[in-house]
Amino acid sequence: MFRNFKLVSRMVFGRGAFNQLDDILAAQRPPSGGGMIFLLDTVFAGSALESRIPRRSGDRIICVDVTDEPKTAEVDRLTAEAKAHGDTVGGISGVIGIGGGSTMDLAKAVSLMLANPGSAADYQGWDLIREPAVYHVGIPTLAGTGAEVSRTTVLTGPKKKLGINSDHTVFDQIVLDPELLAGVPADQRFYTGMDCYIHCIESLEGTYLNAFSKAYGEKALDLCRQVFLTPGPDSDDQLMMASYCGGMSIAYSQVGVCHAMSYGLSFVLGTHHGIGNCIAFNQLEAFYPEGVAEFKQMMRRHDIALPTGITRDISPDQMETMIDVALILEPLWENALGPNWRDQMSRERIAELYQRM
Amino acid sequence: MFRNFKLVSRMVFGRGAFNQLDDILAAQRPPSGGGMIFLLDTVFAGSALESRIPRRSGDRIICVDVTDEPKTAEVDRLTAEAKAHGDTVGGISGVIGIGGGSTMDLAKAVSLMLANPGSAADYQGWDLIREPAVYHVGIPTLAGTGAEVSRTTVLTGPKKKLGINSDHTVFDQIVLDPELLAGVPADQRFYTGMDCYIHCIESLEGTYLNAFSKAYGEKALDLCRQVFLTPGPDSDDQLMMASYCGGMSIAYSQVGVCHAMSYGLSFVLGTHHGIGNCIAFNQLEAFYPEGVAEFKQMMRRHDIALPTGITRDISPDQMETMIDVALILEPLWENALGPNWRDQMSRERIAELYQRM
């Protein structure tokens, strides 16, 4: 059985496409009223971008702090806030996320939880969502995660870091405006871009690939190389397309060793996904020799100094938890190393890799 | 304003994916009954493929003859036949096209006309369709046209060859099964594949390109080169992806001189789109020198002998009509040659090119 892949319903791509948002939303506003919730990364509070949000009567902008990666409790709190606002304006017609991967994930999760009872933590897993989400739009201001096209919203819950994976998670609309990438701090741009690069290396060198995912993965890799090794005036356009293609390539492929280990760092140390991938990938020459060599070349080109020694002070219990979180992601290990991956990946070997980070 | 591009809702890609069709359709069958209409290219009548169609009670297979390219009158006739069948089984729940680009276009058009009054000829143009189509599925057995992802269905009407261009035209579901390409006659495979190749050359060398269409166009071109210059065991998978990527690249680009001239051949002489493109492109060194050289290399590699002298016996009136049909496609000329294209393309120059074909 091949996955019957749910695609984003509509997309607009182009420099200045953000200016079309009012028109795009107009078609989704019911004549009877109801408001839109804009979830805006708090770094844009008071910015020119905030003032360009096409806010109409009944709409509300909620600034979200993504210093920490999204948590289920945060989703529940935002959903309650959106519902309370909806009670005063005749319902919520849509949720629009404006920010990086974490903001995309919050917008997806809140749109799902506005239509489904209980806590976001109840739906961490695969295909547990019953009711379609309210209309939701993704507008990335960072590129690389592929969150704009994926069917997941990655959340840290009380017990696990795991996505709400569902066809209903997929955005109804994405607005890809490369102008929104201007002004991203250089290190943040690099870490998020490397999410895409690493993800391409992992899927192209994995065992799960088919022609669909290979075509998208190769194109995303090609674009990442242009952006990070031979940058030019179109780099932001290319990076936005790399992220989109990288996300699409996941339809019939899987990430690998780096993402598995990065999830462990993230769960125990709160390391953000992009930088966590970089810290992990930097130690994975044994698995991805050419990819890691090229990654180091990109780091030099962009003067990136990764944090070191981040696992130095963790307790033995924390180390065990990190290893547990990494090992639970069986499809990632199988994609990377084949069905007999357990022969190669002992807990000791994983611990040794974590100790180097 | 950038186009807000409507994507196919769901897609499945993989060898043997056709076997999932019964499951896919099950979700679309209303409990109250109603049938599916399978439009099957008549070359498959009585074939193993026909016997694999998951026909349930109330469903009907209609074989369609695509010897000539689809006409609005044919769409009207098929729509009437589907409606009459629907009256006996409690409605039509979906239309599934199984065949090449012409069959895809018939399936799209019939699904639109089952939900909209009048004749298909009334809707040739842009965004004239009012009501959403009934659920419709595209299952290509030929690759290259991009019809599986496009928002048009190209029809020849009493007065013009022009698509029904609408967001409602886009398929709800596509099933991309590379196994279905096995057994296509070599020349047909070449002509249809070259539709994609030519379309990439025209869009990548055009003036309308952006990073989205460039990424898709480059990938489609890269895949076409692999398929037609260095073929291997995955060629059918690659050709199916090339067609998909080529179709996606049209979102923010446009075809050019070859497609404009091919439309003229098709309208006056009934030349099929794929072979018509090849006949036209073969004479367009002046516009696409590298692309035409590589195309000739592909022709040699595949022992393709194009028909010659097809315009030798046409009347002066027919020549004028061909030129009219080509010239009406202004965006194609502008994409190819820039805003001052009229300075380069006199009626005489077009006539001279047609005379060489």
Interface residues (C-beta under 8 A of the other chain):
Chain A: M1 F2 R3 N4 F5 K6 L7 V8 S9 R10 M11 V12 F13 G14 G16 A17 Q20 I24 Q173 L176 P178 N210 A211 F212 A215 Y216 E218 K219 D222 L223 D234 D237 Q238 M240 M241 Y244 C245 A251 Y252
Chain B: M1 F2 R3 N4 F5 K6 L7 V8 S9 R10 M11 V12 F13 G14 G16 A17 Q20 I24 Q173 L176 P178 N210 A211 F212 A215 Y216 E218 K219 D222 L223 D234 D237 Q238 M240 M241 Y244 C245 A251 Y252
